[in-house]
Amino acid sequence: MPARTPTLDVEAEDPEVWPVTGTDARKVDVHVKDPELDVHVTFELGLIPGQPLRVLSYRVLSFHGIDTPLKDLPVIRWEKAAKAAAERRLVGGGPYGQNVAPEDLAKLIVDQKFPELAGVTGGNGLRRKNGLLQLAQRAAEYMEAKESGSSNPAQVLADRHGVSAATVRGWLHRARREGLALESAHPNAGPRPQS
């Protein structure tokens, strides 16, 4: 069964310092527009190093009123998209920012994590680099699908690449294990241990 077509428009603002308990905490505002319900949702998310990304507050605005009962609004879907966008902004800054093509993001991440593979032109080194690039690209595509509000981003990738959702989850697991995936680029991801 094909995954639900993503319909959200999501944009994260630049992160700013969040002065809590003297740590290097950051917060970011994310704007989610849901054209199906004609609403605009603003999430404020915060990140304290070593802890998972948290929603600090959110506000739902509609200029035409909301006909759907509050309990039936897809707040969880909006929250997942907002967290994915915020994480791309918060984790590492520049190369992880929004509006970066998955291929470009994959190359930036692999070059940053594996600088020893930058100049390889053949043999096992090139095979390793190409494999890592593919994993990083699939993880970036997953985050992109998650950001756009897909209810099942793994199925979106499965449909796009003609594989099963289990294969996609395997790619994401390997990308996370190699350190190529952003925190939530895995269906069962929890906070990554700090080293």
Secondary structure, 3 states (H helix, E strand, C coil): CCCCCCCCEEEECCCEECCCCCCCCEEEEEEEEECCCCEEEEEEEEECCCCCCEEEEEEEECCCCCCCCHHHCCHHHHHHHHHHHHHHHHCCCHHHCCCCCHHHHHHHHHHHHCHHHCCCCCHHHHHHHHHHHHHHHHHHHHHHHHHCCCCCHHHHHHHHHCCCHHHHHHHHHHHHHCCCCCCCCCCCCCCCCCC
